Amino acid sequence: MAPAEESTKFEAYPMKSGDGPNSYAKNSTYQRGIVDIAKEILHKEIAERLDIEIFLSSNTFHIADLGCSVGPSTFFAVQNILEAVELKSQSQGLNSQISEFQVFFNDHTPNDFNMLFKSLPQNRRYYAAGVPGSFYGRLFPKASIHFFHASFCLHWLSRAPKEVSDKNSSAWNKGRIHYLNSREEVVEAYEAQHGEDMECFLHARAQEIVCGGLMLLIVPGLPHGASHSHTEAKGSHEVVGSCLMDMARKGIVS
């Protein structure tokens, strides 16, 4: 997909930039906790499923963290991946074969990449590069990435479903920023958009990942059969939605 096409298809709302008290960098301990919890699974899957030998011809292991924001969670995730790959190499007696790591940090174009790169660990053992753009489209050349990582970002849709803002639609979601406690048509509109987005995401990654590569996707969800209205996020969504509606009535946001 060409960049011009992508910019018209996807909406972009990056996390709060900078390193101030309200920034994502200072308010992402929950996301860091998710990365820590996933570390054991990450090591296990790489140890069991990653075929190190197929990557030896390039001598460079390519990693992409999708939806990286401004850190610091992304740096801990990358470090966990590097450690797991190195342990796998050592277990096969190939620790000297993969000589270098290249890490691509991806997020929307308006993301604060300046803050991200200013925060890079000084003792990192990899080359770093930024890749702006939506992960719901193509980002890399074919068969170029060995390991994809995406943590707590795939629940963000590429755009709000058109139906929920259409007054003539049965899925019009007046006065709400979410689908919790909404009519079934609203839920179906969000589900359809998520399904479309995931199809685009997986199609793009299928072309970009090398044969034998791996992906770790950490996505919040609900147990099968659970009601959407029973999610733990319901309360916070309702509070934020109420605040935004008040701000809209006062003309602060539109």
Secondary structure, DSSP 8 states (H G I E B T S, - for coil): --HHHHHHH--------SSSTTSSTTS-HHHHHHHHHHHHHHHHHHHHH--GGGGTTTSEEEEEEET-TTSSHHHHHHHHHHHHHHHHHHHTT-TTT--EEEEEEEE-TTS-HHHHHHTS-TT--SEEEEEES-TTS--S-TT-EEEEEEES-TTS-SS--GGGG-TTSTT--TT-SS-TT--HHHHHHHHHHHHHHHHHHHHHHHHHEEEEEEEEEE-----TT--GGG-TTHHHHHHHHHHHHHHHHTTS--
